[in-house]
Amino acid sequence: MKLNLKRPIIFFDLETTGTDTTRDRIVEISMVKVAPDGEKTIKTRRLNPEMPIPAEATAIHHISDEDVKDCPTFKQIAKSLKDFMEGCDFGGFNSNRFDLPVLVEEFLRAGVDVDFRKRRYIDVQNIFHKKEERTLVAAYRFYCGKELGDAAHGAEADTLATYEVLLSQLDRYSDLQNDVEFLSQYSSRGETADFAGRIGYNDKKEEIFTFGKYKGQKVADVFASEPGYYDWMMKGDFPQYTKKIITEIKLRSIKF
């Protein structure tokens, strides 16, 4: 099976200091760029997260502070990484909920503007869960007949396994179209304006809150009736990308 592509797609996986998409940082990123002709380019890079790596995180991915002390920071590679990702769609395993939000936060910290809104995202885990309900290790065994073994939780091994799993899913399920837009929609858990899922859409494609006391209400209307709510969110523990989205909504209502 060859993935039907109109433009390149990058399958990627992150190893991080933890599971908080707002605060935790990347310690390793691995990417497999697949061109429309099937050619693959693999890049793996360890990064200095500029914060201590907790022991519980090291126990999972086996990357310690010592391992990354001389590695570049994300900010140092952000521009070249943006260039590598230019014009690409994305794929991953649990990427819509974790890897993409973390990556977006890192770009925002680095001051490098990457527009992710015109890309397509295939979350192989969501396809797997809709079909079989398993983990990546089990998915790799089930679809590919292979064992990740000791390589599991290594960014490059997980990334390559994810790409192979998607190809096997396309072979196995006749109802899955070999089309990035279809797979992106199929593997999504509902469209949101931000990756954290705090801002969704109503049936008129207007941004609404998906949480809190204003859940289901239009963001623009809430900001108009209670301006302090915007200030509260901007000062609160929300992802930088969420703050970027609500700022764009806020600015729409300002007339110069």
ZIDALIN-V74408 format. One record per pair of residues at least 12 apart in sequence whose C-alpha atoms are under 8 Angstrom apart, sorted by the first residue. I is the first residue (numbers start at 0). GAP is how many residues later the second one is. Records with the same first field share a line. If there is no record, write none. Layout:
I: GAP + GAP
//
This chain:
0: 166 + 167 + 169 + 170
1: 36 + 165
2: 33 + 35 + 164 + 175 + 176
3: 32 + 174 + 175 + 176
4: 30 + 31 + 174 + 175
5: 30
6: 28 + 29 + 80 + 81 + 82
7: 25 + 26 + 27 + 28 + 79 + 80 + 81
8: 24 + 25 + 26 + 79 + 80 + 81 + 82
9: 21 + 22 + 23 + 24 + 75 + 78 + 79 + 80 + 81
10: 20 + 21 + 22 + 23 + 79 + 80 + 81 + 148 + 149 + 151 + 152
11: 17 + 18 + 19 + 20 + 78 + 79 + 80 + 143 + 147
12: 16 + 17 + 18 + 79 + 80 + 82 + 86 + 142 + 143 + 145 + 146
13: 12 + 13 + 14 + 15 + 16 + 85 + 141
14: 12 + 13 + 14 + 46 + 138 + 139 + 140
15: 12 + 41
16: 32 + 35 + 36 + 37 + 40
17: 36 + 39
18: 79
20: 77 + 80 + 81 + 84 + 218
21: 79 + 80 + 83 + 215 + 216 + 217 + 218
23: 78
24: 24 + 26 + 77 + 81
25: 21 + 22 + 23 + 48 + 76 + 77 + 80
26: 19 + 20 + 21 + 22 + 36 + 41
27: 16 + 17 + 18 + 19 + 127
28: 15 + 16 + 17 + 18 + 126 + 127
29: 12 + 13 + 14 + 15 + 125 + 126 + 129
30: 12 + 13 + 125 + 128
31: 127 + 128
43: 111 + 112
45: 22 + 25 + 26
46: 21 + 24 + 25 + 26 + 27
47: 20 + 21 + 22 + 23 + 24 + 25 + 26
48: 24 + 25
49: 23
51: 13
52: 12
59: 93
60: 92 + 93
73: 32 + 36
74: 31 + 32 + 34 + 35
77: 29 + 32 + 34
78: 33
81: 32
86: 32
87: 31
88: 30 + 31 + 32
89: 29 + 30 + 31 + 32
90: 30 + 31 + 32 + 33 + 72
91: 30 + 31 + 32 + 33 + 67 + 70 + 71
92: 30 + 31 + 32 + 33 + 43 + 69
93: 29 + 30 + 31 + 32
94: 28
95: 25 + 26 + 27 + 92 + 99
96: 98 + 99
99: 95
100: 94 + 95
103: 137
104: 134 + 135 + 136
107: 132 + 133
119: 60 + 61 + 64
120: 59 + 62 + 63 + 66 + 67
121: 58 + 61 + 62 + 63 + 65 + 66
122: 61 + 64 + 65
123: 38 + 41 + 42 + 63
124: 62
125: 61 + 62 + 63
126: 59 + 60
135: 22 + 26
136: 15
138: 26
139: 21 + 22 + 24 + 25
142: 22 + 25 + 26
143: 20 + 21 + 24
147: 13
192: 14 + 52
193: 47 + 48 + 51
194: 46 + 47
195: 43 + 46
196: 13
197: 12 + 13 + 44
198: 43
201: 14
205: 12
206: 12 + 13
218: 27 + 30
219: 29 + 30 + 33
222: 27
229: 16
//
